[in-house]
Amino acid sequence: QVQLVESGGGLVQAGGSLRLSCAASGNIGTINGMEWYRQAPGKQRELVARITSVGLEYYTNVAKGRFTIFGDNDKKTVLLQMNSLKPEDTAIYYCNKDAIWGQGTQVTVSS
């Protein structure tokens, strides 16, 4: 059974950085296809970044130029480095692969 566990969230001032981690257990194959989503209060869950099926990085507009997704197949871990954080980045961040979701990690950015 595949499980995903996120960590690394917290409270940070605007302009600061955080690194989120998603650790997978069970048979996930490769980290290709793993994604980071986020959900702010009162808003729909939205895609932030993914490692594509061929191992490339993909970013949505909310992440371009500020966030970096990378991972380690041996450790079954995908990281999201977030720089230049803004208050509008405040959300619960979730890891996903093949419709399996982690429990999320809260990121709060103060102004």
FIKOLZA-1660 file (N, C-alpha, C; in steps of 0.1 Angstrom, whole numbers, plus 5000, padded with zeros to 4 digits):
% residues 111
   i   px   py   pz ch aa at
   1 5008 4988 5000  A  Q  N
   1 5000 5000 5000  A  Q CA
   1 5009 5012 5000  A  Q  C
   2 5006 5021 4991  A  V  N
   2 5014 5034 4990  A  V CA
   2 5009 5044 4999  A  V  C
   3 5018 5050 5006  A  Q  N
   3 5015 5061 5015  A  Q CA
   3 5024 5073 5012  A  Q  C
   4 5019 5085 5013  A  L  N
   4 5027 5097 5011  A  L CA
   4 5026 5106 5024  A  L  C
   5 5037 5110 5028  A  V  N
   5 5038 5118 5041  A  V CA
   5 5045 5131 5038  A  V  C
   6 5038 5142 5039  A  E  N
   6 5045 5155 5037  A  E CA
   6 5050 5161 5050  A  E  C
   7 5060 5169 5049  A  S  N
   7 5066 5176 5061  A  S CA
   7 5073 5189 5056  A  S  C
   8 5077 5197 5065  A  G  N
   8 5085 5209 5062  A  G CA
   8 5077 5222 5062  A  G  C
   9 5064 5221 5064  A  G  N
   9 5056 5234 5064  A  G CA
   9 5059 5242 5077  A  G  C
  10 5054 5254 5077  A  G  N
  10 5056 5262 5089  A  G CA
  10 5052 5276 5086  A  G  C
  11 5056 5285 5095  A  L  N
  11 5053 5299 5094  A  L CA
  11 5066 5306 5090  A  L  C
  12 5064 5315 5080  A  V  N
  12 5076 5322 5075  A  V CA
  12 5072 5336 5071  A  V  C
  13 5081 5345 5071  A  Q  N
  13 5077 5359 5067  A  Q CA
  13 5078 5360 5052  A  Q  C
  14 5071 5369 5046  A  A  N
  14 5071 5372 5032  A  A CA
  14 5086 5374 5028  A  A  C
  15 5089 5368 5016  A  G  N
  15 5103 5368 5011  A  G CA
  15 5112 5357 5016  A  G  C
  16 5107 5349 5025  A  G  N
  16 5114 5338 5031  A  G CA
  16 5113 5326 5022  A  G  C
  17 5119 5315 5028  A  S  N
  17 5119 5302 5020  A  S CA
  17 5115 5291 5029  A  S  C
  18 5110 5280 5023  A  L  N
  18 5107 5268 5030  A  L CA
  18 5110 5256 5020  A  L  C
  19 5113 5245 5025  A  R  N
  19 5115 5233 5017  A  R CA
  19 5106 5222 5022  A  R  C
  20 5097 5218 5014  A  L  N
  20 5087 5208 5017  A  L CA
  20 5092 5194 5012  A  L  C
  21 5089 5184 5020  A  S  N
  21 5093 5171 5016  A  S CA
  21 5081 5161 5016  A  S  C
  22 5081 5152 5006  A  C  N
  22 5071 5142 5005  A  C CA
  22 5078 5129 5004  A  C  C
  23 5076 5121 5014  A  A  N
  23 5082 5108 5015  A  A CA
  23 5072 5097 5012  A  A  C
  24 5075 5088 5003  A  A  N
  24 5066 5078 4999  A  A CA
  24 5071 5064 5005  A  A  C
  25 5061 5056 5008  A  S  N
  25 5064 5043 5012  A  S CA
  25 5055 5033 5004  A  S  C
  26 5059 5021 5003  A  G  N
  26 5052 5012 4994  A  G CA
  26 5057 5012 4980  A  G  C
  27 5050 5005 4971  A  N  N
  27 5055 5004 4958  A  N CA
  27 5050 5015 4949  A  N  C
  28 5057 5026 4948  A  I  N
  28 5053 5037 4940  A  I CA
  28 5060 5037 4926  A  I  C
  29 5069 5027 4924  A  G  N
  29 5077 5028 4912  A  G CA
  29 5087 5039 4913  A  G  C
  30 5087 5048 4903  A  T  N
  30 5097 5059 4904  A  T CA
  30 5089 5071 4909  A  T  C
  31 5097 5082 4911  A  I  N
  31 5091 5094 4916  A  I CA
  31 5085 5102 4904  A  I  C
  32 5087 5097 4892  A  N  N
  32 5081 5104 4881  A  N CA
  32 5066 5104 4883  A  N  C
  33 5059 5115 4880  A  G  N
  33 5045 5116 4881  A  G CA
  33 5041 5121 4895  A  G  C
  34 5050 5124 4904  A  M  N
  34 5046 5129 4917  A  M CA
  34 5044 5144 4915  A  M  C
  35 5035 5149 4923  A  E  N
  35 5030 5163 4921  A  E CA
  35 5029 5169 4935  A  E  C
  36 5030 5182 4935  A  W  N
  36 5026 5191 4946  A  W CA
  36 5014 5199 4943  A  W  C
  37 5004 5199 4951  A  Y  N
  37 4992 5207 4950  A  Y CA
  37 4992 5216 4963  A  Y  C
  38 4983 5226 4962  A  R  N
  38 4980 5233 4974  A  R CA
  38 4965 5238 4974  A  R  C
  39 4961 5240 4986  A  Q  N
  39 4947 5245 4988  A  Q CA
  39 4946 5255 4999  A  Q  C
  40 4942 5267 4994  A  A  N
  40 4941 5278 5004  A  A CA
  40 4926 5278 5009  A  A  C
  41 4924 5285 5020  A  P  N
  41 4911 5285 5026  A  P CA
  41 4900 5291 5016  A  P  C
  42 4890 5284 5014  A  G  N
  42 4879 5288 5006  A  G CA
  42 4882 5287 4991  A  G  C
  43 4893 5281 4987  A  K  N
  43 4897 5279 4973  A  K CA
  43 4898 5265 4969  A  K  C
  44 4898 5262 4956  A  Q  N
  44 4900 5249 4952  A  Q CA
  44 4914 5245 4952  A  Q  C
  45 4916 5232 4953  A  R  N
  45 4930 5226 4953  A  R CA
  45 4936 5229 4939  A  R  C
  46 4948 5233 4939  A  E  N
  46 4955 5237 4926  A  E CA
  46 4968 5230 4925  A  E  C
  47 4972 5227 4913  A  L  N
  47 4985 5221 4910  A  L CA
  47 4996 5232 4911  A  L  C
  48 5007 5228 4918  A  V  N
  48 5018 5237 4919  A  V CA
  48 5029 5233 4910  A  V  C
  49 5033 5220 4911  A  A  N
  49 5045 5215 4903  A  A CA
  49 5044 5200 4902  A  A  C
  50 5050 5195 4892  A  R  N
  50 5051 5180 4891  A  R CA
  50 5064 5176 4884  A  R  C
  51 5068 5164 4887  A  I  N
  51 5078 5157 4880  A  I CA
  51 5071 5149 4869  A  I  C
  52 5073 5151 4857  A  T  N
  52 5065 5145 4846  A  T CA
  52 5068 5130 4845  A  T  C
  53 5061 5124 4837  A  S  N
  53 5063 5109 4835  A  S CA
  53 5076 5106 4829  A  S  C
  54 5083 5116 4823  A  V  N
  54 5096 5113 4818  A  V CA
  54 5107 5120 4826  A  V  C
  55 5103 5125 4838  A  G  N
  55 5113 5130 4847  A  G CA
  55 5116 5145 4845  A  G  C
  56 5108 5152 4838  A  L  N
  56 5110 5166 4837  A  L CA
  56 5103 5174 4847  A  L  C
  57 5107 5186 4849  A  E  N
  57 5100 5195 4859  A  E CA
  57 5089 5203 4852  A  E  C
  58 5078 5204 4858  A  Y  N
  58 5067 5212 4853  A  Y CA
  58 5062 5221 4864  A  Y  C
  59 5060 5234 4860  A  Y  N
  59 5055 5243 4870  A  Y CA
  59 5043 5251 4865  A  Y  C
  60 5034 5253 4874  A  T  N
  60 5023 5262 4870  A  T CA
  60 5027 5277 4873  A  T  C
  61 5019 5286 4869  A  N  N
  61 5023 5300 4870  A  N CA
  61 5025 5304 4884  A  N  C
  62 5019 5298 4894  A  V  N
  62 5021 5302 4908  A  V CA
  62 5035 5298 4913  A  V  C
  63 5041 5289 4906  A  A  N
  63 5054 5284 4910  A  A CA
  63 5066 5289 4902  A  A  C
  64 5064 5293 4890  A  K  N
  64 5075 5296 4880  A  K CA
  64 5084 5307 4886  A  K  C
  65 5097 5304 4885  A  G  N
  65 5106 5314 4890  A  G CA
  65 5109 5314 4905  A  G  C
  66 5101 5308 4912  A  R  N
  66 5102 5308 4927  A  R CA
  66 5104 5294 4934  A  R  C
  67 5097 5285 4928  A  F  N
  67 5097 5271 4934  A  F CA
  67 5105 5262 4925  A  F  C
  68 5111 5251 4931  A  T  N
  68 5118 5241 4924  A  T CA
  68 5114 5228 4930  A  T  C
  69 5111 5218 4921  A  I  N
  69 5107 5205 4925  A  I CA
  69 5118 5196 4921  A  I  C
  70 5122 5187 4930  A  F  N
  70 5133 5177 4927  A  F CA
  70 5131 5165 4936  A  F  C
  71 5138 5155 4933  A  G  N
  71 5136 5143 4941  A  G CA
  71 5147 5133 4940  A  G  C
  72 5145 5122 4948  A  D  N
  72 5155 5111 4948  A  D CA
  72 5147 5098 4947  A  D  C
  73 5149 5091 4937  A  N  N
  73 5143 5078 4935  A  N CA
  73 5146 5068 4945  A  N  C
  74 5159 5068 4949  A  D  N
  74 5163 5058 4959  A  D CA
  74 5156 5060 4972  A  D  C
  75 5154 5073 4976  A  K  N
  75 5148 5076 4988  A  K CA
  75 5133 5077 4987  A  K  C
  76 5128 5076 4975  A  K  N
  76 5113 5078 4972  A  K CA
  76 5108 5091 4979  A  K  C
  77 5116 5101 4976  A  T  N
  77 5112 5114 4982  A  T CA
  77 5112 5125 4971  A  T  C
  78 5102 5134 4972  A  V  N
  78 5102 5145 4963  A  V CA
  78 5101 5158 4972  A  V  C
  79 5109 5168 4968  A  L  N
  79 5110 5180 4976  A  L CA
  79 5105 5192 4968  A  L  C
  80 5100 5202 4975  A  L  N
  80 5096 5214 4968  A  L CA
  80 5103 5225 4976  A  L  C
  81 5113 5231 4969  A  Q  N
  81 5120 5243 4975  A  Q CA
  81 5112 5255 4971  A  Q  C
  82 5108 5263 4981  A  M  N
  82 5099 5275 4978  A  M CA
  82 5107 5287 4983  A  M  C
  83 5110 5296 4974  A  N  N
  83 5117 5308 4977  A  N CA
  83 5108 5320 4974  A  N  C
  84 5112 5332 4979  A  S  N
  84 5105 5344 4977  A  S CA
  84 5090 5342 4980  A  S  C
  85 5087 5337 4991  A  L  N
  85 5073 5334 4995  A  L CA
  85 5065 5346 4997  A  L  C
  86 5052 5345 4993  A  K  N
  86 5043 5356 4994  A  K CA
  86 5031 5352 5003  A  K  C
  87 5024 5362 5009  A  P  N
  87 5013 5358 5017  A  P CA
  87 5002 5349 5010  A  P  C
  88 5001 5352 4997  A  E  N
  88 4992 5344 4989  A  E CA
  88 4996 5329 4987  A  E  C
  89 5008 5326 4991  A  D  N
  89 5012 5312 4990  A  D CA
  89 5007 5304 5003  A  D  C
  90 5001 5311 5012  A  T  N
  90 4996 5304 5024  A  T CA
  90 4985 5294 5020  A  T  C
  91 4987 5282 5024  A  A  N
  91 4978 5271 5020  A  A CA
  91 4983 5258 5026  A  A  C
  92 4975 5248 5025  A  I  N
  92 4980 5234 5029  A  I CA
  92 4985 5228 5016  A  I  C
  93 4997 5223 5017  A  Y  N
  93 5004 5217 5005  A  Y CA
  93 5003 5202 5006  A  Y  C
  94 4999 5196 4995  A  Y  N
  94 4997 5182 4994  A  Y CA
  94 5006 5176 4983  A  Y  C
  95 5010 5163 4986  A  C  N
  95 5017 5155 4977  A  C CA
  95 5007 5145 4971  A  C  C
  96 5009 5142 4958  A  N  N
  96 5000 5133 4951  A  N CA
  96 5008 5125 4941  A  N  C
  97 5004 5112 4940  A  K  N
  97 5008 5104 4929  A  K CA
  97 4997 5094 4927  A  K  C
  98 4993 5093 4914  A  D  N
  98 4983 5083 4910  A  D CA
  98 4970 5083 4919  A  D  C
  99 4966 5095 4922  A  A  N
  99 4954 5097 4930  A  A CA
  99 4955 5094 4945  A  A  C
 100 4967 5091 4949  A  I  N
 100 4970 5089 4963  A  I CA
 100 4975 5102 4969  A  I  C
 101 4969 5106 4980  A  W  N
 101 4972 5119 4986  A  W CA
 101 4978 5117 5000  A  W  C
 102 4987 5127 5003  A  G  N
 102 4992 5127 5017  A  G CA
 102 4983 5135 5025  A  G  C
 103 4986 5137 5038  A  Q  N
 103 4977 5144 5047  A  Q CA
 103 4979 5159 5046  A  Q  C
 104 4990 5164 5040  A  G  N
 104 4992 5178 5038  A  G CA
 104 5001 5184 5048  A  G  C
 105 5007 5195 5045  A  T  N
 105 5015 5203 5055  A  T CA
 105 5011 5218 5053  A  T  C
 106 5009 5224 5064  A  Q  N
 106 5005 5238 5064  A  Q CA
 106 5017 5248 5062  A  Q  C
 107 5015 5257 5052  A  V  N
 107 5024 5267 5050  A  V CA
 107 5017 5281 5052  A  V  C
 108 5023 5289 5061  A  T  N
 108 5017 5302 5064  A  T CA
 108 5028 5312 5061  A  T  C
 109 5024 5322 5053  A  V  N
 109 5034 5333 5050  A  V CA
 109 5028 5346 5055  A  V  C
 110 5035 5352 5064  A  S  N
 110 5030 5365 5070  A  S CA
 110 5036 5377 5063  A  S  C
 111 5028 5387 5063  A  S  N
 111 5032 5399 5055  A  S CA
 111 5040 5408 5064  A  S  C
% end
